[in-house]
Amino acid sequence: MMEAGYGSLICTGNTAAHRGRAGYAAFAPTKAAQRILAQSIAREAGPKGVHVAYVTIDAVIDLRWTRKRYPDKPDDFFIKPEEIADEVFHVANQSKGAWSFDVEIRPHAENW
């Protein structure tokens, strides 16, 4: 992509990339490292025309097994995979004049 002078690399992660929680000492650093790696790549690849972004998914994804795990939660507790895909597509296709790096997506009912 850098040789071609264009392209997008969109990394996805979760809230642990920004803050740790009790009981997640082994997990949170891995997500933070993923985000910082993406940031380093963005600083190297961006000037060469490659858009790199990190999309934080601060939500429970609407899947069969998550519905079973949270049977009492309303529909707006979950984020649909298609909604994630729509946002990632949007970020990947931003014009060079307005690139995003940190993008957070969540359902409106998410307590953040």
Chimera marker file (.cmm) of the C-alpha trace (Angstrom):
<marker_set name="trace">
<marker id="1" x="0.000" y="0.000" z="0.000" r="1" g="1" b="0" radius="0.5"/>
<marker id="2" x="2.776" y="2.429" z="0.833" r="1" g="1" b="0" radius="0.5"/>
<marker id="3" x="4.443" y="1.775" z="-2.525" r="1" g="1" b="0" radius="0.5"/>
<marker id="4" x="1.124" y="2.388" z="-4.284" r="1" g="1" b="0" radius="0.5"/>
<marker id="5" x="0.521" y="5.522" z="-2.212" r="1" g="1" b="0" radius="0.5"/>
<marker id="6" x="-2.982" y="4.625" z="-1.088" r="1" g="1" b="0" radius="0.5"/>
<marker id="7" x="-5.027" y="2.149" z="0.935" r="1" g="1" b="0" radius="0.5"/>
<marker id="8" x="-6.586" y="1.681" z="4.343" r="1" g="1" b="0" radius="0.5"/>
<marker id="9" x="-5.694" y="-0.489" z="7.315" r="1" g="1" b="0" radius="0.5"/>
<marker id="10" x="-8.501" y="-0.490" z="9.871" r="1" g="1" b="0" radius="0.5"/>
<marker id="11" x="-7.837" y="-2.285" z="13.155" r="1" g="1" b="0" radius="0.5"/>
<marker id="12" x="-10.653" y="-3.150" z="15.538" r="1" g="1" b="0" radius="0.5"/>
<marker id="13" x="-10.489" y="-3.622" z="19.261" r="1" g="1" b="0" radius="0.5"/>
<marker id="14" x="-12.440" y="-2.923" z="22.382" r="1" g="1" b="0" radius="0.5"/>
<marker id="15" x="-12.546" y="-0.611" z="25.370" r="1" g="1" b="0" radius="0.5"/>
<marker id="16" x="-9.619" y="-2.388" z="27.045" r="1" g="1" b="0" radius="0.5"/>
<marker id="17" x="-7.371" y="-0.568" z="24.553" r="1" g="1" b="0" radius="0.5"/>
<marker id="18" x="-8.146" y="2.657" z="26.444" r="1" g="1" b="0" radius="0.5"/>
<marker id="19" x="-8.645" y="1.558" z="30.056" r="1" g="1" b="0" radius="0.5"/>
<marker id="20" x="-8.183" y="-1.527" z="32.174" r="1" g="1" b="0" radius="0.5"/>
<marker id="21" x="-10.664" y="-3.105" z="34.556" r="1" g="1" b="0" radius="0.5"/>
<marker id="22" x="-10.244" y="-5.222" z="37.640" r="1" g="1" b="0" radius="0.5"/>
<marker id="23" x="-9.721" y="-8.834" z="36.650" r="1" g="1" b="0" radius="0.5"/>
<marker id="24" x="-8.410" y="-7.977" z="33.181" r="1" g="1" b="0" radius="0.5"/>
<marker id="25" x="-4.706" y="-7.433" z="33.946" r="1" g="1" b="0" radius="0.5"/>
<marker id="26" x="-3.627" y="-10.046" z="31.405" r="1" g="1" b="0" radius="0.5"/>
<marker id="27" x="-6.017" y="-8.855" z="28.676" r="1" g="1" b="0" radius="0.5"/>
<marker id="28" x="-6.002" y="-5.041" z="28.756" r="1" g="1" b="0" radius="0.5"/>
<marker id="29" x="-2.291" y="-4.600" z="27.930" r="1" g="1" b="0" radius="0.5"/>
<marker id="30" x="-2.678" y="-6.709" z="24.787" r="1" g="1" b="0" radius="0.5"/>
<marker id="31" x="-5.459" y="-4.467" z="23.466" r="1" g="1" b="0" radius="0.5"/>
<marker id="32" x="-3.548" y="-1.308" z="24.410" r="1" g="1" b="0" radius="0.5"/>
<marker id="33" x="-0.478" y="-2.656" z="22.597" r="1" g="1" b="0" radius="0.5"/>
<marker id="34" x="-2.604" y="-3.364" z="19.523" r="1" g="1" b="0" radius="0.5"/>
<marker id="35" x="-3.838" y="0.234" z="19.498" r="1" g="1" b="0" radius="0.5"/>
<marker id="36" x="-0.347" y="1.714" z="19.985" r="1" g="1" b="0" radius="0.5"/>
<marker id="37" x="1.023" y="-0.518" z="17.217" r="1" g="1" b="0" radius="0.5"/>
<marker id="38" x="-1.709" y="0.781" z="14.895" r="1" g="1" b="0" radius="0.5"/>
<marker id="39" x="-0.818" y="4.338" z="15.912" r="1" g="1" b="0" radius="0.5"/>
<marker id="40" x="2.851" y="3.757" z="15.090" r="1" g="1" b="0" radius="0.5"/>
<marker id="41" x="1.936" y="2.287" z="11.714" r="1" g="1" b="0" radius="0.5"/>
<marker id="42" x="-0.370" y="5.262" z="11.080" r="1" g="1" b="0" radius="0.5"/>
<marker id="43" x="2.460" y="7.713" z="11.718" r="1" g="1" b="0" radius="0.5"/>
<marker id="44" x="4.717" y="5.836" z="9.318" r="1" g="1" b="0" radius="0.5"/>
<marker id="45" x="2.187" y="4.982" z="6.612" r="1" g="1" b="0" radius="0.5"/>
<marker id="46" x="0.012" y="8.110" z="6.716" r="1" g="1" b="0" radius="0.5"/>
<marker id="47" x="2.526" y="10.431" z="5.050" r="1" g="1" b="0" radius="0.5"/>
<marker id="48" x="2.841" y="7.789" z="2.321" r="1" g="1" b="0" radius="0.5"/>
<marker id="49" x="-0.906" y="7.882" z="1.602" r="1" g="1" b="0" radius="0.5"/>
<marker id="50" x="-2.105" y="4.938" z="3.683" r="1" g="1" b="0" radius="0.5"/>
<marker id="51" x="-4.914" y="5.580" z="6.142" r="1" g="1" b="0" radius="0.5"/>
<marker id="52" x="-4.589" y="3.590" z="9.376" r="1" g="1" b="0" radius="0.5"/>
<marker id="53" x="-7.324" y="3.767" z="12.006" r="1" g="1" b="0" radius="0.5"/>
<marker id="54" x="-8.322" y="2.036" z="15.229" r="1" g="1" b="0" radius="0.5"/>
<marker id="55" x="-12.023" y="1.368" z="15.759" r="1" g="1" b="0" radius="0.5"/>
<marker id="56" x="-13.010" y="0.656" z="19.354" r="1" g="1" b="0" radius="0.5"/>
<marker id="57" x="-16.153" y="-1.441" z="19.626" r="1" g="1" b="0" radius="0.5"/>
<marker id="58" x="-17.558" y="-0.523" z="23.035" r="1" g="1" b="0" radius="0.5"/>
<marker id="59" x="-20.479" y="-2.909" z="22.919" r="1" g="1" b="0" radius="0.5"/>
<marker id="60" x="-21.693" y="-6.459" z="23.027" r="1" g="1" b="0" radius="0.5"/>
<marker id="61" x="-21.972" y="-7.686" z="19.449" r="1" g="1" b="0" radius="0.5"/>
<marker id="62" x="-25.377" y="-9.085" z="18.503" r="1" g="1" b="0" radius="0.5"/>
<marker id="63" x="-24.655" y="-12.786" z="17.981" r="1" g="1" b="0" radius="0.5"/>
<marker id="64" x="-26.566" y="-15.955" z="18.914" r="1" g="1" b="0" radius="0.5"/>
<marker id="65" x="-24.245" y="-16.768" z="21.797" r="1" g="1" b="0" radius="0.5"/>
<marker id="66" x="-24.291" y="-13.215" z="23.194" r="1" g="1" b="0" radius="0.5"/>
<marker id="67" x="-28.102" y="-13.199" z="23.090" r="1" g="1" b="0" radius="0.5"/>
<marker id="68" x="-28.040" y="-16.431" z="25.133" r="1" g="1" b="0" radius="0.5"/>
<marker id="69" x="-25.560" y="-14.915" z="27.585" r="1" g="1" b="0" radius="0.5"/>
<marker id="70" x="-27.667" y="-11.753" z="28.054" r="1" g="1" b="0" radius="0.5"/>
<marker id="71" x="-31.256" y="-12.969" z="27.572" r="1" g="1" b="0" radius="0.5"/>
<marker id="72" x="-32.834" y="-10.119" z="29.549" r="1" g="1" b="0" radius="0.5"/>
<marker id="73" x="-31.124" y="-7.292" z="27.659" r="1" g="1" b="0" radius="0.5"/>
<marker id="74" x="-33.123" y="-5.159" z="25.209" r="1" g="1" b="0" radius="0.5"/>
<marker id="75" x="-32.250" y="-4.985" z="21.518" r="1" g="1" b="0" radius="0.5"/>
<marker id="76" x="-30.521" y="-1.618" z="21.911" r="1" g="1" b="0" radius="0.5"/>
<marker id="77" x="-28.011" y="-3.177" z="24.330" r="1" g="1" b="0" radius="0.5"/>
<marker id="78" x="-26.340" y="-4.915" z="21.373" r="1" g="1" b="0" radius="0.5"/>
<marker id="79" x="-24.531" y="-3.633" z="18.292" r="1" g="1" b="0" radius="0.5"/>
<marker id="80" x="-25.203" y="-5.440" z="15.038" r="1" g="1" b="0" radius="0.5"/>
<marker id="81" x="-22.258" y="-6.750" z="12.989" r="1" g="1" b="0" radius="0.5"/>
<marker id="82" x="-23.633" y="-4.852" z="9.976" r="1" g="1" b="0" radius="0.5"/>
<marker id="83" x="-23.454" y="-1.588" z="11.940" r="1" g="1" b="0" radius="0.5"/>
<marker id="84" x="-19.806" y="-2.258" z="12.750" r="1" g="1" b="0" radius="0.5"/>
<marker id="85" x="-19.110" y="-3.054" z="9.095" r="1" g="1" b="0" radius="0.5"/>
<marker id="86" x="-20.834" y="0.156" z="7.984" r="1" g="1" b="0" radius="0.5"/>
<marker id="87" x="-18.662" y="2.283" z="10.265" r="1" g="1" b="0" radius="0.5"/>
<marker id="88" x="-15.442" y="0.487" z="9.306" r="1" g="1" b="0" radius="0.5"/>
<marker id="89" x="-16.342" y="0.980" z="5.633" r="1" g="1" b="0" radius="0.5"/>
<marker id="90" x="-16.983" y="4.673" z="6.284" r="1" g="1" b="0" radius="0.5"/>
<marker id="91" x="-13.630" y="5.129" z="8.041" r="1" g="1" b="0" radius="0.5"/>
<marker id="92" x="-11.768" y="3.192" z="5.334" r="1" g="1" b="0" radius="0.5"/>
<marker id="93" x="-13.201" y="5.496" z="2.677" r="1" g="1" b="0" radius="0.5"/>
<marker id="94" x="-12.599" y="8.884" z="4.297" r="1" g="1" b="0" radius="0.5"/>
<marker id="95" x="-11.016" y="11.543" z="2.131" r="1" g="1" b="0" radius="0.5"/>
<marker id="96" x="-7.359" y="12.334" z="2.817" r="1" g="1" b="0" radius="0.5"/>
<marker id="97" x="-8.417" y="15.751" z="4.061" r="1" g="1" b="0" radius="0.5"/>
<marker id="98" x="-10.261" y="14.332" z="7.072" r="1" g="1" b="0" radius="0.5"/>
<marker id="99" x="-8.816" y="11.037" z="8.283" r="1" g="1" b="0" radius="0.5"/>
<marker id="100" x="-9.807" y="9.653" z="11.678" r="1" g="1" b="0" radius="0.5"/>
<marker id="101" x="-7.546" y="7.488" z="13.804" r="1" g="1" b="0" radius="0.5"/>
<marker id="102" x="-9.440" y="6.778" z="17.041" r="1" g="1" b="0" radius="0.5"/>
<marker id="103" x="-13.067" y="5.935" z="16.370" r="1" g="1" b="0" radius="0.5"/>
<marker id="104" x="-15.342" y="4.607" z="19.112" r="1" g="1" b="0" radius="0.5"/>
<marker id="105" x="-18.684" y="3.018" z="18.332" r="1" g="1" b="0" radius="0.5"/>
<marker id="106" x="-21.336" y="1.955" z="20.807" r="1" g="1" b="0" radius="0.5"/>
<marker id="107" x="-25.114" y="1.600" z="21.066" r="1" g="1" b="0" radius="0.5"/>
<marker id="108" x="-26.856" y="4.692" z="22.392" r="1" g="1" b="0" radius="0.5"/>
<marker id="109" x="-27.789" y="2.843" z="25.603" r="1" g="1" b="0" radius="0.5"/>
<marker id="110" x="-24.196" y="1.839" z="26.428" r="1" g="1" b="0" radius="0.5"/>
<marker id="111" x="-23.068" y="3.232" z="29.781" r="1" g="1" b="0" radius="0.5"/>
<marker id="112" x="-19.684" y="4.757" z="29.001" r="1" g="1" b="0" radius="0.5"/>
<link id1="1" id2="2" r="1" g="1" b="0" radius="0.2"/>
<link id1="2" id2="3" r="1" g="1" b="0" radius="0.2"/>
<link id1="3" id2="4" r="1" g="1" b="0" radius="0.2"/>
<link id1="4" id2="5" r="1" g="1" b="0" radius="0.2"/>
<link id1="5" id2="6" r="1" g="1" b="0" radius="0.2"/>
<link id1="6" id2="7" r="1" g="1" b="0" radius="0.2"/>
<link id1="7" id2="8" r="1" g="1" b="0" radius="0.2"/>
<link id1="8" id2="9" r="1" g="1" b="0" radius="0.2"/>
<link id1="9" id2="10" r="1" g="1" b="0" radius="0.2"/>
<link id1="10" id2="11" r="1" g="1" b="0" radius="0.2"/>
<link id1="11" id2="12" r="1" g="1" b="0" radius="0.2"/>
<link id1="12" id2="13" r="1" g="1" b="0" radius="0.2"/>
<link id1="13" id2="14" r="1" g="1" b="0" radius="0.2"/>
<link id1="14" id2="15" r="1" g="1" b="0" radius="0.2"/>
<link id1="15" id2="16" r="1" g="1" b="0" radius="0.2"/>
<link id1="16" id2="17" r="1" g="1" b="0" radius="0.2"/>
<link id1="17" id2="18" r="1" g="1" b="0" radius="0.2"/>
<link id1="18" id2="19" r="1" g="1" b="0" radius="0.2"/>
<link id1="19" id2="20" r="1" g="1" b="0" radius="0.2"/>
<link id1="20" id2="21" r="1" g="1" b="0" radius="0.2"/>
<link id1="21" id2="22" r="1" g="1" b="0" radius="0.2"/>
<link id1="22" id2="23" r="1" g="1" b="0" radius="0.2"/>
<link id1="23" id2="24" r="1" g="1" b="0" radius="0.2"/>
<link id1="24" id2="25" r="1" g="1" b="0" radius="0.2"/>
<link id1="25" id2="26" r="1" g="1" b="0" radius="0.2"/>
<link id1="26" id2="27" r="1" g="1" b="0" radius="0.2"/>
<link id1="27" id2="28" r="1" g="1" b="0" radius="0.2"/>
<link id1="28" id2="29" r="1" g="1" b="0" radius="0.2"/>
<link id1="29" id2="30" r="1" g="1" b="0" radius="0.2"/>
<link id1="30" id2="31" r="1" g="1" b="0" radius="0.2"/>
<link id1="31" id2="32" r="1" g="1" b="0" radius="0.2"/>
<link id1="32" id2="33" r="1" g="1" b="0" radius="0.2"/>
<link id1="33" id2="34" r="1" g="1" b="0" radius="0.2"/>
<link id1="34" id2="35" r="1" g="1" b="0" radius="0.2"/>
<link id1="35" id2="36" r="1" g="1" b="0" radius="0.2"/>
<link id1="36" id2="37" r="1" g="1" b="0" radius="0.2"/>
<link id1="37" id2="38" r="1" g="1" b="0" radius="0.2"/>
<link id1="38" id2="39" r="1" g="1" b="0" radius="0.2"/>
<link id1="39" id2="40" r="1" g="1" b="0" radius="0.2"/>
<link id1="40" id2="41" r="1" g="1" b="0" radius="0.2"/>
<link id1="41" id2="42" r="1" g="1" b="0" radius="0.2"/>
<link id1="42" id2="43" r="1" g="1" b="0" radius="0.2"/>
<link id1="43" id2="44" r="1" g="1" b="0" radius="0.2"/>
<link id1="44" id2="45" r="1" g="1" b="0" radius="0.2"/>
<link id1="45" id2="46" r="1" g="1" b="0" radius="0.2"/>
<link id1="46" id2="47" r="1" g="1" b="0" radius="0.2"/>
<link id1="47" id2="48" r="1" g="1" b="0" radius="0.2"/>
<link id1="48" id2="49" r="1" g="1" b="0" radius="0.2"/>
<link id1="49" id2="50" r="1" g="1" b="0" radius="0.2"/>
<link id1="50" id2="51" r="1" g="1" b="0" radius="0.2"/>
<link id1="51" id2="52" r="1" g="1" b="0" radius="0.2"/>
<link id1="52" id2="53" r="1" g="1" b="0" radius="0.2"/>
<link id1="53" id2="54" r="1" g="1" b="0" radius="0.2"/>
<link id1="54" id2="55" r="1" g="1" b="0" radius="0.2"/>
<link id1="55" id2="56" r="1" g="1" b="0" radius="0.2"/>
<link id1="56" id2="57" r="1" g="1" b="0" radius="0.2"/>
<link id1="57" id2="58" r="1" g="1" b="0" radius="0.2"/>
<link id1="58" id2="59" r="1" g="1" b="0" radius="0.2"/>
<link id1="59" id2="60" r="1" g="1" b="0" radius="0.2"/>
<link id1="60" id2="61" r="1" g="1" b="0" radius="0.2"/>
<link id1="61" id2="62" r="1" g="1" b="0" radius="0.2"/>
<link id1="62" id2="63" r="1" g="1" b="0" radius="0.2"/>
<link id1="63" id2="64" r="1" g="1" b="0" radius="0.2"/>
<link id1="64" id2="65" r="1" g="1" b="0" radius="0.2"/>
<link id1="65" id2="66" r="1" g="1" b="0" radius="0.2"/>
<link id1="66" id2="67" r="1" g="1" b="0" radius="0.2"/>
<link id1="67" id2="68" r="1" g="1" b="0" radius="0.2"/>
<link id1="68" id2="69" r="1" g="1" b="0" radius="0.2"/>
<link id1="69" id2="70" r="1" g="1" b="0" radius="0.2"/>
<link id1="70" id2="71" r="1" g="1" b="0" radius="0.2"/>
<link id1="71" id2="72" r="1" g="1" b="0" radius="0.2"/>
<link id1="72" id2="73" r="1" g="1" b="0" radius="0.2"/>
<link id1="73" id2="74" r="1" g="1" b="0" radius="0.2"/>
<link id1="74" id2="75" r="1" g="1" b="0" radius="0.2"/>
<link id1="75" id2="76" r="1" g="1" b="0" radius="0.2"/>
<link id1="76" id2="77" r="1" g="1" b="0" radius="0.2"/>
<link id1="77" id2="78" r="1" g="1" b="0" radius="0.2"/>
<link id1="78" id2="79" r="1" g="1" b="0" radius="0.2"/>
<link id1="79" id2="80" r="1" g="1" b="0" radius="0.2"/>
<link id1="80" id2="81" r="1" g="1" b="0" radius="0.2"/>
<link id1="81" id2="82" r="1" g="1" b="0" radius="0.2"/>
<link id1="82" id2="83" r="1" g="1" b="0" radius="0.2"/>
<link id1="83" id2="84" r="1" g="1" b="0" radius="0.2"/>
<link id1="84" id2="85" r="1" g="1" b="0" radius="0.2"/>
<link id1="85" id2="86" r="1" g="1" b="0" radius="0.2"/>
<link id1="86" id2="87" r="1" g="1" b="0" radius="0.2"/>
<link id1="87" id2="88" r="1" g="1" b="0" radius="0.2"/>
<link id1="88" id2="89" r="1" g="1" b="0" radius="0.2"/>
<link id1="89" id2="90" r="1" g="1" b="0" radius="0.2"/>
<link id1="90" id2="91" r="1" g="1" b="0" radius="0.2"/>
<link id1="91" id2="92" r="1" g="1" b="0" radius="0.2"/>
<link id1="92" id2="93" r="1" g="1" b="0" radius="0.2"/>
<link id1="93" id2="94" r="1" g="1" b="0" radius="0.2"/>
<link id1="94" id2="95" r="1" g="1" b="0" radius="0.2"/>
<link id1="95" id2="96" r="1" g="1" b="0" radius="0.2"/>
<link id1="96" id2="97" r="1" g="1" b="0" radius="0.2"/>
<link id1="97" id2="98" r="1" g="1" b="0" radius="0.2"/>
<link id1="98" id2="99" r="1" g="1" b="0" radius="0.2"/>
<link id1="99" id2="100" r="1" g="1" b="0" radius="0.2"/>
<link id1="100" id2="101" r="1" g="1" b="0" radius="0.2"/>
<link id1="101" id2="102" r="1" g="1" b="0" radius="0.2"/>
<link id1="102" id2="103" r="1" g="1" b="0" radius="0.2"/>
<link id1="103" id2="104" r="1" g="1" b="0" radius="0.2"/>
<link id1="104" id2="105" r="1" g="1" b="0" radius="0.2"/>
<link id1="105" id2="106" r="1" g="1" b="0" radius="0.2"/>
<link id1="106" id2="107" r="1" g="1" b="0" radius="0.2"/>
<link id1="107" id2="108" r="1" g="1" b="0" radius="0.2"/>
<link id1="108" id2="109" r="1" g="1" b="0" radius="0.2"/>
<link id1="109" id2="110" r="1" g="1" b="0" radius="0.2"/>
<link id1="110" id2="111" r="1" g="1" b="0" radius="0.2"/>
<link id1="111" id2="112" r="1" g="1" b="0" radius="0.2"/>
</marker_set>
